[in-house]
């Protein structure tokens, strides 16, 4: 019984060593860093270290019977962050770039009573107030 | 008398805020896109536009009914926006697609009064039919010019109405539809496309700047209308290493500040002022740094004044009359000249970087940068690119910026590219090492900073994966999510989560 116990212990130690050796030589999954210190980080020279994503916002104006203007606003879903707010002529185009925090997954665009929600994963957000046609 | 009073009150309620009094244009369908008309508050019930060969009456497009199998007034129609009817005749052109299919074709005209009490979104009152014309087979397949008098009950009214034109029939099929064109209705346009196409109303605008009070951040100030956060995140955390061009211990706590900026614009969307607020959170080094913001690309002359900045502790900085720093190509605004002075009563080299405390609260500095709003000089929010930086230990030539943000004119160019810095003026890359590591990091929102001498990866282990994946993985590496922070290595000041 004593011999069996000793043999079992050796076998367990051997297996653990093999497992450790395997982990150390196993290739890390892509995009997972092995850096333990900041100075060891390896990243592309194009990486900009920003915690925002740049999104182009476009308001597509439409011809109107008479000049109509009201406030165009772009806000976070909870309304606490105003990304843009300004007077917008309904018939004029408008374009601006937004630096949207990466943790802001959606934004809300308001033009008068028209409200639409957009995902910030898109590089270009195009907004208009054209209704959806139903024939 | 009561009726007269009601009429006066009602007309006041519907005072057009644009005052344009534009005549309702003739509906020609030539846009080829009904949604453009719908956006201007026309409505279509089962009526479409057609440009099929042989169908348009005038131009390239006409209005086409559905298959006329139902004589009901609501089977197929075109409805005007809210309008104030004039007097005279409503005119339109009509023909039928086929002469014989079906037994009846009918064009019916009705008006709809406004009813504020209507629970529906359109606020339409009870429809009143006032005229019609009927055709029996064979129907006309060439254009007929039709004319209908506007009824006296609504002619020249000060109240809003809609006119509805129904295009209906019996016994039809898809090849025998009604076609109409050039619908002309005397009267003025009175709808507001930005308000669910309801009638125009007088807006409340106390300061008279043209922005309704409920949309105006400054309803009693005609020179200000909107607040816009720049960049678009609200408050953020700026964390600097201050040994540039050498690298340091990468605890990114040599200078840590809460930072926020709001652009205030007027009703013409021109920037009136930029409000910059800072609240220093920690100083994890012995240097006494200054903090400044450069407005990239903007000439100092565009600024008319700077208020609220703290500039009286040193003579390192020189200023123009407008409060911007002198001898700069772009407008530079010093926020405060000595970070340590922001912590009255604090001693020692490190402030708020020891987990045992003591902890100090800094003076909040709010700076207002005023801009010239004269037409030739005024700028818009999209032209604002704020570039915050520190001036290291009162040495004006040594600045540390976020990676790839351009240095100011007063940064000592000779230092760039030395030691660990890999900046290149030719390539337009700044404040990064050969391995593309930054000397400063900005995080949207307020986050805890590192305990002194603790590498930032020990507090934020997912930061390495985020950087290695070029931002694709763990994009919220700084969040307070499970496994994202080692809290014992972070300093949580009051209000920071």
Interface residues (C-beta under 8 A of the other chain):
Chain A: X31 X32 X33 X35 X36 X37 X38 X39 X40 X41 X42 X43 X44 X45 X46 X47 X48 X49 X50 X51 X52 X62 X63 X64 X65 X66 X67 X68 X69 X70 X71 X73 X80 X81 X82 X83 X84 X85 X86 X87 X90 X96 X97 X98 X99 X100 X101 X102 X103 X104 X111 X112 X113 X114 X129 X130 X131 X132 X133 X135
Chain B: X18 X20 X22 X24 X25 X31 X34 X35 X36 X38 X39 X40 X46 X48 X81 X189 X192 X193 X194 X195 X196 X210 X211 X212 X215 X217 X225 X226 X227 X228 X229 X231 X232 X233 X234 X247 X250 X265 X267 X268 X269 X381 X382 X402 X403 X404 X435 X436 X437 X438 X441 X442 X443 X444 X445 X455 X456 X457 X463 X464 X465 X467 X468 X469 X470 X471 X472 X473 X475 X476 X478 X479
